[in-house]
Amino acid sequence: MQPQASRTDDAIPPMERSHWVAFAGILLLVSALFNLLNGFVAVFNHGYYSTVYSQGNRLLILNYTAWGWIWVAIGIVMALAGIGVLVGSRGARLTGICLAAFCLVGQMIFLPVYPFWSLATMVVSALVLYGLLAEPRHVPGARV
């Protein structure tokens, strides 16, 4: 006799019940916290990043304040996507993939300023991408 799935299990597709997806959702929340910290430091402590490496207030493309607000916005959206991934939303998973990829590239810009912080954030983003894109062996079907 087959055990029957509960009503809540039927509402969530099997791919969203994967442990990697749950892990990626939690890491999206951690990455959101990293981005919020990075952004608020750049916005509220104007000289923090500029005195570390570049002796100026410019970071490749924009100044530190502009990048700070970009990281704050990405952190907020990433936190919402992390909650959506934990709930089982496919749109949140796709948003999380896009945001993790942008975060990975964006941290490359911050790499000369704070290499260890940027590398830690890049590793978390890579794990998020893996968790959201890898197909678990026990669940058949298309991933994204």
BAFI-3210 file (N, C-alpha, C; in Angstrom, 3 decimals, decimal comma, padded with zeros to 6 digits):
// residues 144
n [1|2|3|4|5|6|7|8|9|10|11|12|13|14|15|16|17|18|19|20|21|22|23|24|25|26|27|28|29|30|31|32|33|34|35|36|37|38|39|40|41|42|43|44|45|46|47|48|49|50|51|52|53|54|55|56|57|58|59|60|61|62|63|64|65|66|67|68|69|70|71|72|73|74|75|76|77|78|79|80|81|82|83|84|85|86|87|88|89|90|91|92|93|94|95|96|97|98|99|100|101|102|103|104|105|106|107|108|109|110|111|112|113|114|115|116|117|118|119|120|121|122|123|124|125|126|127|128|129|130|131|132|133|134|135|136|137|138|139|140|141|142|143|144]
n.u [000,834|000,646|001,975|000,016|000,340|000,210|-002,160|-000,795|001,664|000,912|000,333|002,756|005,176|007,321|010,032|010,464|010,425|012,879|015,895|018,146|017,052|015,790|018,067|019,331|017,468|017,764|020,428|020,109|018,852|020,948|022,861|021,467|021,569|024,352|024,637|023,041|024,461|026,891|025,952|024,827|027,084|028,566|026,874|026,367|028,806|030,854|033,626|034,673|035,135|036,603|038,982|040,295|041,390|041,350|041,901|040,132|036,814|035,607|034,629|035,385|032,876|030,697|030,249|030,906|028,638|026,501|026,802|026,339|023,559|022,600|023,342|021,807|019,194|019,287|019,741|017,332|015,440|016,538|016,180|013,393|013,074|014,370|012,630|010,441|011,484|011,754|009,085|008,242|007,954|008,144|008,764|010,171|012,390|013,576|014,066|015,873|018,010|018,812|019,490|021,518|023,454|023,965|024,922|027,231|028,800|028,823|030,222|032,738|033,588|033,944|036,064|038,856|038,728|037,777|038,917|038,511|035,918|034,447|035,047|033,887|031,176|030,861|031,225|028,986|027,009|027,582|026,968|024,231|023,393|024,044|022,364|019,851|019,823|020,722|019,668|018,029|018,763|016,748|014,394|012,557|012,330|012,003|014,120|014,118]
n.v [-001,164|002,144|005,065|007,927|011,226|014,260|017,005|019,455|018,713|018,044|020,492|021,776|021,563|018,682|019,404|021,748|020,813|019,859|019,258|020,739|023,005|024,150|024,627|026,466|028,539|029,351|030,157|032,264|034,101|034,549|035,628|037,904|039,286|039,710|041,417|043,570|044,476|045,189|047,198|049,126|049,881|051,100|053,234|054,716|055,083|056,927|057,154|054,647|052,480|053,873|054,644|052,318|051,037|052,401|055,114|057,109|058,114|056,354|053,506|051,556|051,746|053,293|055,565|054,890|055,325|055,110|052,410|051,346|051,836|050,301|047,727|047,584|047,602|045,252|043,427|043,566|042,667|040,174|038,967|038,788|037,058|034,816|034,077|033,467|031,274|029,420|029,049|027,865|028,935|029,166|031,402|032,929|031,325|031,592|034,339|034,374|033,002|034,820|037,056|036,001|035,473|038,097|039,175|037,674|038,614|041,336|041,380|040,882|043,353|044,612|043,189|044,127|045,891|044,721|041,762|039,216|039,343|039,743|037,366|035,489|036,186|035,679|032,903|032,064|032,948|031,320|028,813|029,176|029,395|026,786|025,270|026,088|025,378|022,739|019,438|017,270|013,821|012,106|013,146|013,173|014,974|018,229|020,956|023,930]
n.w [000,000|-000,926|000,636|001,082|-000,166|001,642|001,577|001,500|000,429|-002,152|-003,262|-003,641|-006,106|-006,856|-007,310|-005,893|-003,354|-002,801|-000,970|-001,616|-002,733|-000,536|001,014|-000,670|-000,502|002,165|002,040|000,241|001,887|003,704|001,966|001,247|003,666|003,801|001,562|002,333|004,594|003,354|001,635|003,436|004,879|002,856|002,246|004,654|005,945|004,606|004,086|004,502|002,597|000,695|001,891|002,190|-000,143|-002,745|-002,419|-003,085|-004,083|-005,826|-007,627|-010,001|-011,768|-010,596|-007,789|-004,277|-002,695|-004,483|-005,256|-002,776|-002,349|-004,436|-003,558|-001,237|-002,283|-003,833|-001,787|-000,336|-002,236|-002,673|-000,188|-000,136|-002,312|-001,268|000,806|-000,793|-002,220|-000,165|000,393|-001,938|-004,482|-007,961|-009,524|-007,669|-007,413|-009,967|-009,898|-007,785|-008,961|-010,949|-009,334|-007,702|-009,629|-010,524|-008,148|-007,839|-009,996|-009,367|-006,955|-007,847|-008,653|-006,223|-005,291|-005,257|-003,123|-000,662|-000,369|000,986|002,108|-000,221|-001,591|000,150|-000,082|-002,789|-002,865|-001,413|-003,182|-005,408|-004,321|-003,933|-006,591|-007,467|-005,787|-006,666|-009,314|-009,686|-010,336|-008,233|-007,577|-006,783|-007,728|-010,556|-013,700|-015,298|-014,407|-014,160]
ca.u [000,000|001,433|001,569|-000,528|000,903|-000,762|-002,646|000,234|002,684|000,391|000,313|004,114|005,786|008,398|011,337|010,562|010,569|014,244|016,700|019,038|016,284|015,650|019,395|019,546|016,616|018,417|021,617|019,652|018,645|022,277|023,446|020,759|022,143|025,676|024,483|022,540|025,588|027,788|025,314|024,697|028,425|028,938|026,021|026,419|030,185|031,335|035,049|035,108|035,715|037,541|040,278|040,904|042,184|041,447|042,179|039,178|035,434|035,155|034,835|035,213|031,786|029,972|030,871|030,544|027,272|025,592|026,883|025,691|022,115|022,343|023,422|020,649|018,027|019,453|019,568|015,902|014,783|017,071|015,506|012,045|013,210|014,709|011,388|009,655|012,068|011,399|007,654|008,096|007,574|009,048|009,217|011,198|013,596|014,182|014,592|017,060|019,091|019,283|020,128|022,782|024,419|024,353|025,730|028,535|029,531|028,996|031,272|034,032|033,954|034,395|037,177|040,081|038,526|037,765|038,946|037,967|034,468|033,910|035,142|032,872|029,879|030,853|031,034|027,570|026,234|027,790|026,178|022,828|023,176|024,044|021,168|018,646|019,896|021,037|018,513|018,272|018,660|015,522|013,215|012,645|011,627|012,762|014,492|013,670]
ca.v [000,000|003,371|006,159|009,042|012,543|015,164|018,063|020,481|018,183|018,070|021,869|022,174|020,598|017,922|020,051|022,747|020,137|019,348|019,808|021,751|024,236|024,729|025,126|027,677|029,581|029,854|030,904|033,527|035,010|034,913|036,525|039,180|039,949|040,177|042,562|044,703|044,993|045,823|048,420|050,131|050,402|052,013|054,420|055,515|055,366|057,319|056,971|053,303|051,759|054,686|054,707|050,998|050,636|053,231|056,500|057,975|057,718|055,777|052,065|051,174|052,324|054,308|055,829|053,920|055,551|054,518|050,954|051,004|051,759|049,138|046,521|047,563|047,184|043,835|042,670|043,488|041,783|038,831|038,426|038,397|035,857|033,707|033,650|032,824|029,961|028,532|028,747|026,967|029,680|029,007|032,741|033,318|030,572|032,242|035,619|034,059|032,659|036,080|037,890|035,381|035,703|039,504|039,344|037,076|039,552|042,594|041,245|040,968|044,768|044,922|042,311|044,813|046,662|043,757|040,476|038,071|039,532|039,513|035,936|034,786|036,447|034,987|031,476|031,892|033,093|030,116|027,733|029,461|028,996|025,333|024,749|026,387|024,820|021,304|018,560|016,161|012,500|011,400|013,805|013,269|016,092|019,418|021,730|025,325]
ca.w [000,000|-001,071|001,519|000,325|000,152|002,249|000,700|001,337|-000,465|-003,511|-003,748|-003,980|-007,037|-006,212|-007,407|-004,845|-002,068|-002,726|000,122|-002,169|-002,914|000,803|001,361|-001,459|000,056|003,378|001,615|-000,323|003,020|004,213|000,979|001,385|004,823|003,387|000,670|003,121|005,369|002,403|001,165|004,495|005,180|001,775|002,264|005,873|006,330|003,285|003,902|004,884|001,475|-000,078|002,558|002,232|-001,290|-003,937|-002,042|-003,763|-003,835|-007,077|-007,702|-011,398|-012,538|-009,829|-006,491|-003,236|-002,230|-005,480|-005,107|-001,513|-002,550|-005,296|-002,723|-000,329|-003,071|-004,168|-000,548|000,003|-003,205|-002,458|000,998|-000,553|-003,147|-000,374|001,448|-001,844|-002,510|000,945|000,275|-003,078|-005,671|-009,105|-009,890|-006,704|-007,758|-011,129|-009,414|-006,995|-009,885|-011,553|-008,320|-007,287|-010,708|-010,470|-006,937|-008,131|-010,854|-008,635|-005,942|-008,526|-008,659|-004,866|-004,949|-004,842|-001,899|000,435|-001,074|001,719|002,198|-001,560|-001,891|000,945|-000,700|-004,080|-002,595|-001,050|-004,422|-006,215|-003,707|-004,231|-007,984|-007,541|-005,135|-007,433|-010,663|-009,714|-010,236|-007,308|-008,217|-006,414|-008,282|-012,017|-014,319|-015,669|-013,221|-014,065]
c.u [000,892|000,995|001,117|000,111|-000,190|-001,152|-001,579|001,352|002,216|000,434|001,691|004,700|006,983|009,754|011,529|010,655|011,971|014,983|017,664|018,313|016,065|016,975|019,687|018,677|017,214|019,658|021,262|019,412|019,975|022,958|022,763|021,301|023,534|025,569|023,948|023,652|026,558|027,226|025,228|026,047|028,834|028,133|026,301|027,825|030,956|032,817|035,548|035,786|036,783|038,910|040,994|041,838|042,414|041,827|041,295|037,782|034,839|035,526|034,448|034,114|031,128|030,733|030,321|029,116|026,260|025,612|026,231|024,191|021,736|022,354|022,262|019,407|018,106|019,255|018,106|015,180|015,257|016,443|014,089|012,081|013,551|013,481|010,500|010,172|011,704|009,921|007,397|007,691|008,611|009,582|010,297|012,496|014,314|014,768|015,852|018,249|019,679|020,019|021,452|023,851|024,885|025,242|027,136|029,388|029,798|030,075|032,657|034,519|034,492|035,619|038,460|039,948|038,598|037,751|038,299|036,451|033,828|033,957|034,111|031,485|029,763|030,645|029,574|026,703|026,383|027,008|024,688|022,517|023,132|022,759|019,899|018,644|020,113|019,764|018,820|018,032|017,326|014,261|013,369|011,938|012,555|012,976|013,859|012,459]
c.v [001,245|004,412|007,342|010,345|013,413|016,240|019,135|020,008|018,202|019,476|022,327|021,139|019,909|018,608|021,084|022,128|019,576|020,007|020,871|023,071|024,917|025,328|026,425|028,820|030,189|030,658|032,205|034,548|035,461|035,889|037,887|039,970|040,497|041,428|043,779|045,314|045,764|047,162|049,493|050,699|051,406|053,298|055,302|055,837|055,680|057,038|055,562|052,569|052,577|054,776|053,363|050,765|051,763|054,685|057,488|057,504|057,129|054,297|051,607|051,956|053,491|054,601|054,854|054,101|054,942|052,997|050,513|050,874|050,602|047,862|046,434|047,078|045,701|042,970|042,507|042,529|040,336|038,182|037,985|037,142|034,638|033,170|032,938|031,442|028,979|028,148|027,806|027,656|029,511|030,362|033,248|032,568|031,198|033,599|035,404|033,701|033,925|036,939|037,310|035,564|037,154|039,780|038,790|038,019|040,865|042,521|041,214|042,410|045,169|044,105|043,051|045,541|045,756|042,353|039,322|038,158|039,244|038,041|035,131|034,973|035,748|033,478|031,200|032,002|031,872|028,929|027,931|029,033|027,472|024,761|024,980|025,747|023,312|020,489|017,427|014,831|011,814|012,002|013,896|014,532|017,245|020,301|023,116|025,527]
c.w [000,000|-000,045|000,678|000,793|000,753|001,244|000,476|000,431|-001,910|-004,092|-004,201|-004,924|-006,398|-006,268|-006,296|-003,458|-001,880|-001,567|-000,377|-002,363|-001,568|001,272|000,613|-000,954|001,314|003,014|000,904|000,781|003,622|003,257|001,005|002,574|004,497|002,519|001,398|003,968|004,485|001,944|002,226|004,910|004,114|001,812|003,481|006,360|005,052|003,073|004,139|003,737|000,764|000,585|002,543|001,059|-002,300|-003,664|-002,785|-003,444|-005,108|-007,115|-009,100|-012,117|-011,801|-008,544|-005,453|-002,742|-003,202|-005,387|-003,797|-001,664|-003,470|-004,461|-001,739|-001,081|-003,427|-002,929|-000,163|-000,940|-003,016|-001,220|000,657|-001,433|-002,297|000,348|000,433|-002,201|-001,406|000,918|-000,899|-004,360|-006,781|-009,557|-008,944|-006,976|-008,938|-010,753|-008,603|-007,862|-010,486|-010,540|-007,843|-008,360|-010,718|-009,265|-007,152|-008,971|-010,112|-007,571|-006,568|-008,601|-007,293|-004,455|-004,572|-003,510|-000,675|-000,143|-000,314|001,851|000,843|-001,926|-001,108|000,337|-002,051|-003,900|-002,230|-002,303|-005,321|-005,639|-003,937|-005,664|-008,122|-006,944|-005,931|-008,818|-010,713|-009,549|-009,278|-007,993|-007,931|-007,015|-009,796|-012,522|-014,599|-014,450|-013,195|-014,901]
res [m|q|p|q|a|s|r|t|d|d|a|i|p|p|m|e|r|s|h|w|v|a|f|a|g|i|l|l|l|v|s|a|l|f|n|l|l|n|g|f|v|a|v|f|n|h|g|y|y|s|t|v|y|s|q|g|n|r|l|l|i|l|n|y|t|a|w|g|w|i|w|v|a|i|g|i|v|m|a|l|a|g|i|g|v|l|v|g|s|r|g|a|r|l|t|g|i|c|l|a|a|f|c|l|v|g|q|m|i|f|l|p|v|y|p|f|w|s|l|a|t|m|v|v|s|a|l|v|l|y|g|l|l|a|e|p|r|h|v|p|g|a|r|v]
***
